[in-house]
Amino acid sequence: MGYPMAGHLSKTKDIDLFVFNRTIKTTKNWLKQYKGNYYNPNELLNIKFDGLITCLKDDAAILEILINQNLVSTLKKNSFIIDHSTTSLDLIQKISSNQAVIANKISFFDSPVSGGEAGAINGSLSVMFGGPFKKINTIKKLMNAYASSIVHIGPSGHGQLTKMINQLCIAGIIQGLSEGIILGKSSKLDMDKVFTAISNGAAQSWQMDNRFKTMIENRFDFGFAVDLMIKDLKIAINHAKTNHLELEISKNVLKKYKKLSSKNMGNLDTSSLIKLFDL
């Protein structure tokens, strides 16, 4: 996700962009394709940045980069952090309460995205973010490079809460889509005609528009992976417990994704849920 997002950002005027990936080869490939600078923490010891944009796998990765490796120390006073990762609310609290963040008055924006790998490549992601009103115009200008929808939901944490809702909705839709497709295929229907008939009605969704045909064709290499969805659903379901909510459908889908992962299919995209009918 971060690779094409940074690519779009590199085309924005008046930005001195530095990029960093934990895999050096990835950074070198990016620099061959886009305009920017390589951030080497061992060489650029005295450089200070106006802002930092992160997009990483999980809470542990964010804490490792920002706190343990002390990347937060490279930020100026009154700077900002935009985190496009999907994380827990605990992560936001840990960063917001960090002494360096507080002392330098760094604005932190939890800004998860939706739209998948295709959205990142096309620059059409949806960003839902939480955080202060300070710096909003600045960060929106940056996010416009790779997002077509940018919504400030509310204070810190509200971006991640909205992403939880997003993932819960997706999980239920993919399960329903899988069941519908399997019923159609087992009934020997012309699935192209089925798609034409139902895709403009009440059943229409982004998942149907983008995954119906690929699910029929048994293709599951479209970015957002099963193992990442497992992580996201766990976050949402655990938070729901604090609100005394039992999310039965989402818990059931989580079990299904765990089964796929246990069968060494954790790297397939989330529409691979349909494969469970063949196991």
N, C-alpha and C positions, 0 to 999 in steps of 0.2 A: 504493500500500500504506500509506504513512505517514498519508495523509489520514484514512481510517476508523479506523486504529489510534489516532491521536491523539484522534479523536472518542470512542472508548470510554474512553480514559484521562481525558478531561475530565469524565466522570461519576463518577470515583473521589473519595471523600471525602478531605479534608485534604491536597489537592494544590494548590499555586499554580502553574498551568501556563502556560508561555509557548511560543508556536509560531513557527516560522520556516520559510519556503520560499523558495528562490531566485527563484521567480516570485511577486511581491507580490500579484498578482491571486488566486492560489491561496490565499494566507494570508487575504486579505480575505473570500473566499468561505467559507473554513472558519470564520472568526470570526462570520459571519452565521448559521451553522448550529449551532455549538457554543459552550460557555462556556470562555473562556480569555483570554490576553493576547497582544498582538502584540510579539514581540521585535524591537526595532530596535537594532542594534549601534551606531548613531550617537547614539542618545539614552540608552540604558541603559548608560553607560560604567562605572558603579561597582557594578552589580548582580553578586552572586555566587550561583551555583546549587549545590544539593545533588547534582544529577545531570543528565546529558544523555543523551537517547535519539536516535539517528540512524537514518535509513533512506534510503539514497542509492543511486545507480546503480552505482558502481564504486569502485575504489581511488582514482582521481584525484579524484573528487568528495569523498570522505571527507577526503583530505589537504588539499584546497583549503579546506574548511569548518573543519576542526579546527585545522590547522597554519598554512596560508598566511593565512587570515583570522583566525587566532588565537582561535577560539571556545573553545579549551581554557583560555584565560586567564580565562574567566568562571566557572570551577569553583572551589569551596572546597577547602580541604585535606580529605583523606580522603573525597572525593566519588567519583562513579562515572561511567563511560560505558557505555551499552548500545548496541552497534551491531548493528542488525537487517539491515544490508546483507549481500550475498554478496560476499566479497572473497578475495584471496589471503592466504597466510600471511605474505608479505612485508609486507603492510599492517599486520598485527598487530604485527610486530616494530618497524616504524617508529614506531607510536604508543606502544608500551610503552617504547621507548628514548628518547622525547621528554623533554627536560630538565624541562619544566613538569609533565609527567605524573609523573615520578620525584620531583621536588622536593615536589610537593603530595600525594604518595602516593595518586594517583587509581587506582582499580580499574577495569581495562578488561575488558569481557565481550564476546567475539565471539559474537553471538547470532542467527545467520541463522534465517529462518522458512520454513515450508512450509505450503501450504494455498491459495495463490493469492489473487486479488482477492476471491473469494467468502469465503474464510476470514477475511480482514481485515475485510470488511463485517459478517460474522456474529459476529466476535469468537471464532472457533474455530481460530485458527492453531496450528501446532505450532512450538515454539521449542526449538532445540538449542543449548546454549551452553557455552562454555569460559571458564575464568577462575578466580580465587581463591575460597575459601569465604567470605571477607570480603564482607559486604553481600548475601549470597545471599537472606536472608529479605526484605530491602528490595526487591531487584529483582524477586523472584518476585511480591510483592504488586502491583507495578506491572504486570508482564506478564500477571497474571491478568485484567486488564481486557480484553485482546484475544486471549488464547490459552487453549485448552482442554487443551493438553499442553505442559509445560515440563520439560525434562530437562537437568540439569547433567551433561554428558558427561565432563568432566575439566578439566585445566589449559588455559591459553590456547592457542588454535588448534584445540582439539578440536571446537568448534562448527562451524568452517568445514570441517574434515575430514569431519564428519558430513554437512554440506550437500553436499559433493562427492559422497558416496555417494548421497545422495538424488537429485541431478540425474542421475547415471549410471543409476540404476534407472528414473527417469522416462523418460529418453531411449529406453532399450531397450523399455519397455512401450509407448510411443507408436508406435514403429516396428512392433512386433508387432500392435498394435491397428489401425494403418493397413492393414497387409497383410491382416489378417483381414476388415476391413470391405470392402476392395476385392474380395476373393475372393467375399464374399457378394453384393455388389451386381452384380458381373459374372456371377454364377450365377443372378441373378433371384430371390434368396431374399427372403422377408418378413423384413426386418431387425428389425422390432419383436419378432417371434417368436424370432428368433435371440438378441436381447438377453435376452429372458425365459428362454430355455433355458440360456444360458451364464453369465449374470451372478451366479448363485448357486452356481456351481461353482468349479473350480480356476482358471478364467480371470479371476475377479472381481478388480477393483482399483479404486482411487479414480478413475483415469483412465477406466476403463470406465463406472463409475457416473455420472460427470459429463460425459464427452466423447463417448461412443459415439453418442448420438442427435444431438448437435450436429455431429459430424463427418459423419454421414450427410446432415444438412440443409445442409451447406456453410456453417456459421456459425463464425467464428473470431475473435470479439471478446471473449474472456474473460480479459483482463488480461495475464498473464505472457507477454512477447513473445519472438519468435524471436531477435531480436538479443541479448536478455538471456541466453537459453539458450546462445547461441554463446559469450558471455563466460564463463558458468559452466562449460561443458564444456571450454573451453580451460584454465581454472584446474585442473580435475580431471585432465585428461589430462597437462598439464605436471607436476603433482605426482606422478602415477603414474610418470613417467619416473625420478624420483629414487628410487623404490622398485624400479626395473628391471622395470616392468610395462607390457605392451602391451595397451591396451584396444581391441581391434579393432572390436567392435560400436559402442562410443561414438565412436570416430574416424570410423566410417562414417556414423553419424547426424549428427555434426558437419558433415561434408561436405555432407550433404543440407540441413541448416539453412542453411549458407552459400549454397547454390544458391538457396534460397527468398529469402534476403536480397538476393542479387544481382538477383532479379526484382522488387525493390521490395515484398517481402512481409515485411520484417523486423519490422513492427509488428503482424502477426497473432499470435494466441496459438500456443503450441507444438503444439497438436493439428493445426495447418495442415500438418504434415508430410505428411499424406495427399494434399495438392494436387499433390505431385510426380508422382503417377500420371497427372495430366492435362497435365503439361508436356512 
